[in-house]
């Protein structure tokens, strides 16, 4: 009996050692897959691996690494600076930034996972969108996580691209949790290229169609309406998809939809960069790119909800929030392009959005 017990004990110990070694190997592989260790730490994510919050964080880290590697492969002379940061109120993030490359002037891909108590100002912003948030003693615990990126190429014939996918959770006074997803991917060309526009929109439509044929037209229109610079009467770019406050049909179904959208980022954009990054351009075309960048800045600082939320969240990292701004931009007084020019052509589409896929 004693010998049997000893053998059983040894066997159990061996199994536990093997499991620990497999776990370590898996952790090593995951670390190599990402640009940096996840904010919540691998142990914590493994412990809660069935929870949606953990699966979402892993998706964010994976998306960041996929996009960074695809961009770095196109700009071998440049490298991403990887900056991990902590927020003393809770959470932190990983910012990856490439600057002054041969292909990209500035490309930022940012993951943040923050939690704590919602500021009164941020709660007010959410209530203004119809959220009935019941605070306990004025306090609303929240968790917000997302991956966001803006890529500003040097060549005016390569469009700027932005994407963002995020998950939000708020605990109300009675302990119930409100949750929702948001995000989107959109393109901002300096000059219009119909082939690029069709490729971009088709790729996003395919990602949406896997889940429901009604999603792409709905989120395409939402994108055109959201990225609207009201004081200019024009859109920021030629759109894509955009959605927010998405909490049905179920958490799992929405997560799978968001995953499809995140996986579409590289195929919708990288072929366009490859096609045009070596195109020749004139000083006048570069000037027009700088003026369009000015519009980009105007939208992000005046209207963008993510930027506003970040600036209103105590302890948030300003450098990471303003990662979307280009290195260079220009504002000229009363600049108007000549009629029938390539510059006037893009303005026409920005004022009257087109259907690119039908």
N, C-alpha and C positions, 0 to 999 in steps of 0.2 A: 504493500500500500504506500509506504513512504517513498519507494523508488518510483512508483507510478506518479505520485504527487510531484516528485522532483522533475520527472520527464515532462509532465504537463506544464509545470512552471517554466521549464526551459523553453518549451515550444511556444508558450504565450509570450515569453520575453523576446524570442526570435521574431514572432509575428509583429510584435509592437515595434521592434527595431527596424524591421523591413518597411512597415507602414511609415515610420518616421523618416526613413531614408527616401522613400517614394515621395513623401510630402515635400521634403527638402529639394528633391530634384524638380518636382513640379513648380515649386516656388522659384527656383533658379531659372527655369524655362520662361515663366511668366515675367520675371524681372527683365530677361533679355528681350522679351517681346515689347516691353514698354519703354518709354523714354526715361522714366524714373520710377521708383517704387510708388505704388498708389498711396493717396493721402491717408486712407483709413488703415493702411498696413495690410500685408498679405494674410497674416494670422486672423485678423478680425474679419476680413472678407471671406476667408475660408469658413470661419466659425458660423457666419451668417450667409453662407453661399446661396441658400434657397430664397433669401429675402430679395425683393426686387431692388432695394436700394443698393445692395452689393453687386447685383448683376448689372445694374445701370452704371455703377462706378467702373466696373471692368470694361464695359462697352466704351465708355468715355476715354479710358486710358488706351484701349486698342485703336480707337478711331484716331486719337492724337498721333500714335506711333505710325499708323498706316499713312496718314497724310504727310507727316514730317519726312518719312522715308521716301515717299513718292516725289516730294518737292526736292529733297536733297539729291536724288538721283538725276534730276534735271539741271542742277546747279552745283556740280562737283567742286567748284572752287570755293564754295561757301559752306559754313557749318552752322547748325543750330546751337545756340547757347541754351542750356537747360537750367532753369532757375526754379528750385523748389522753395516754397514759402509757407509760413504758418500764420494763422490769424489768431490772435490771443483770445478772442471771444469764442473760438471753436472752429476747427477745420483748417483748410489751407488749399494749396494748389500747386500745379506744375505749369510754368510758362516756358514755351519753347519759341525762341525768336531767331530768325535769320535776317541779317541786315547787310545791305551793300554787296549782294552777290552779283554774278554776271547776268543772271536771268531775273532774279527777284530783288527789288529795291528793299522790300520789307515783307516778311511773312511771319505772322504770329499764330501759334496754335496753343490755346490756353485751356487747361482743365482746372476747375475749381469745385471743391466740395466743402461747403460751409454750413455751419449750424449754430444755433443759439437762440436769441430772442429777436423777433422782428422789431425794427425801429417803428415809432409811431408814424413817421413820414412814409415809410415803405408800406405799412398796413393801410394808410389812407389811400395810397396809390392803388392798392389792390381792391379796396372797397369801392373805389371810383369805377372799377371794372365790373362791379356787380357781385363781388365776393362778400358773403355775410360772415365775417369773422368774429366769433365770440371770444373775447380775451378773458383770461382769469387774472384778476388784480392788475389789469392793464398789460398783461404779458402774453405773448403768443410765441411758443417755441416753434422753430422752423428748421427745415433742412433744405438746402438748395444745391443742386449739382449740375454741372454742364460742361460741354466742350464748345469752344467758340474759336473761330479763326477768320482772319482777313488776310488776303494775299494780294499785295500790290506789286505787279511786275514792272520791270524797267521799260520794256518795249510797249509803245502805245497801241500796237496791234494785238497785244495779249490782254484780255480783260482782267479786271479786278474780280476776285470771287470772295464771297462771305458765306460761312455756314455757322449754325449754332443749334445744338440739341440739348435740352435741359429737362430736369425733373424737379418738382417742388412738392414739399410736404409740410402741412401746418397742423399743429395739434391745438384743438379748441378747448375751451374751459371744461367741457364735459368729457374730455378724453378722446372724442372722435377725431379722426384724421381726415383732413381734406388733402387730396393729391391731384396733381395734373402734370401733363407734359407740354412742352412747347418747342418750337424750333423752325428750321427751314434752311434752304440753300438758295442763293441768288447770285446773279451775274451782272457786273457793271462794266460794259465795254466802253472804250473811248470812241471807237469807230464801229459801225454796224457791220457784222458779217453774218448773213442769213444762215449759212451752213452751220456755223458755230452755235447760233441761237437755237436752231432746230435740234442739233445733237444734244445740247444741254437740257432743253425742255423734255425731249423724248426720253432721255435717261432717267430723269426724275419722274416722268409719267409712268414708266415701266415699274419703278419702285413702288409707286402709289397703287398701281393697278393690281399688283399681287394681292392687295388687301381689300380694295373696293374701288370699282370704276368711277364712283362719284367723288373720290378724294382729290384727284389731280385738278379737275376744273375748279373745285371749291377753293383749294389751297393756292392755286395759281392766281385766282382773283383776289384772295386775301393778301397775297404777296404784293400784287400791283397796288392795292389800296393802302397797305401798311407802309411801304417804302416810298411814300409820297412827300415831296418837299413842298408843303403848302404855300410858303411865301414865294416859291419860284413857279408853281403850277406845273411841275414835272416830277416824274419818278426818279429815284436814285439810279436805277439801271433797267435792264430788260426783264427783271423778275426771276421767277423760279417757283418755289413753294414756300408758304409760311403758314403756321398754325399756332394757336396758343390755347391755354385752359382746356386741354384735351383730356377728358377723364371717362370716356365711354368708347366702345361697348364694355370692355373690362380692362383691368390693369395689364394683364398679360397680352391681350390683343394690341393695346396701344404701344406697349413696350416693343413688340415684334414689328409693328409698323415703323416706329422710330429707328429701330435697328436697320430695317431695309433702307430707310432714308440715309442713315449714316454711312452705310456700305456703298451708297451710290455716289458719294462725294468724289472719290478718286476717279472713277470712270466718267463722270460727267464733265470734269474739268481738265485733267491731265492731258488728254488727247488734243485739246484746244491749245494748251501751252506748247506742246511739242510742235504743233502745226505752224505756230507763228513766232516762236521765241527768237528765230534768226532772220525774221523779215527786216528789210531795210526801212528806215523812217527818216523823215526830215525834221529840222528844228521846229518848223511850224506845227507838225504833228505832235511833237513833244510838248510844245506850249499848250496845245488843246488838251492834252492829257492832264497837264497841271491845273488847268481851269476846271476840268471835270472833277479832279480830286478835291478841289475847293468845295464843290457841291456835296461830295461824299462827307467831308468834315462837317458841313452845315447840318446834314441830316443826323449824323451820329451825335452831335452835341446838342441839337435842339429837340429832336423827336424820339431818338431811339430809347425804347423802354428799358432794355438791358443796361445801357450806359447810365440811365437815370437811376435805376434800382441800385446799381453798384455804387454810385456816388452818394446814395442815401443810406447805405448800409454801414454802420459803425465798424471801423477796423478793416474795411475792405481795402484792397491793394490798388491804388490809383494807377500805377504803372501797367498793371494787367488789364484794368478797365479801358485804358486809353491805348491799348496795344493795336486797336483797329485803325488808328490815325496814320496816314502816310508820312514818310520822312519829309516829303516836299509837296507843296500845293501852292496855288496861286489865285489871287483875286484881282481882276482888272476891272476898272470902272467902265460900265456900259459896253461890255464886249458883246458884239453880235456877229455871228458868222454870216458870210455871204449866202444869198439864196441859192438853192440847188447845189450847194457844196456838200462834201461828205460829212462835214460838221453839222450842217443843217439837217441832214438825213437822220442822224442819231437823235437829234432834238425832237423831231417829228414823232419818233417811236416812243420817246420818253413822255411826250405829252398825250399820245394816244396809243396805249398798249395794244400789242398784236397777239393773235392766237398763233402759236408757232407750230402746233402739232397736228392740225386738222386741215 
